[in-house]
Amino acid sequence: MKSIWIKPLTMSVIGLALLLPASFFLFSLAARIFFGYRGMYYSIAPSFLEASSEIISFQKSAWILYGPLLAILLNVLAIFQFRLVRHSDKIKLIIFYRRFFLNAAVVLQSILFLIMVLTYLIIEHYRY
């Protein structure tokens, strides 16, 4: 079977681009917490907190939450390669691991951003 090969450098650049909204939001949150600067935070946070009640709503503030998730998915697919191989009467799934450190760094950064954003959402949910 033919396998789909995803270019690792392309996926890492796309992953970094998907992390920009979350990093901007977390930067504005840190500026509010540590320095008391509220201008940037209040331009982003109200739209993020006043999202519609749908579970999978996609709006301008959804990039903050779904960007790291998509970056994780794309870069994990670039690191791992999946192949279906026919062995006698059975079909086996073989997973190959390729060492791409930039993709692994983007996955780690995405996981950290996702944890911080989810922690923020949990704190804000219980606060109000």
Buried (B, 14 or more C-beta within 10 A) or exposed (E): EEEEEBEBEEBBEBBBEBBEBBBBBBEBBEBBEEEEEEEBBEEBBEBBEEBEEEEEEEEEBBBBBBBBBBBBBBBBBBBEBEEEEEEEEEEEEEEEEEEBEBBBBBBEBBBBBBEBBEEBBEEEEEEE
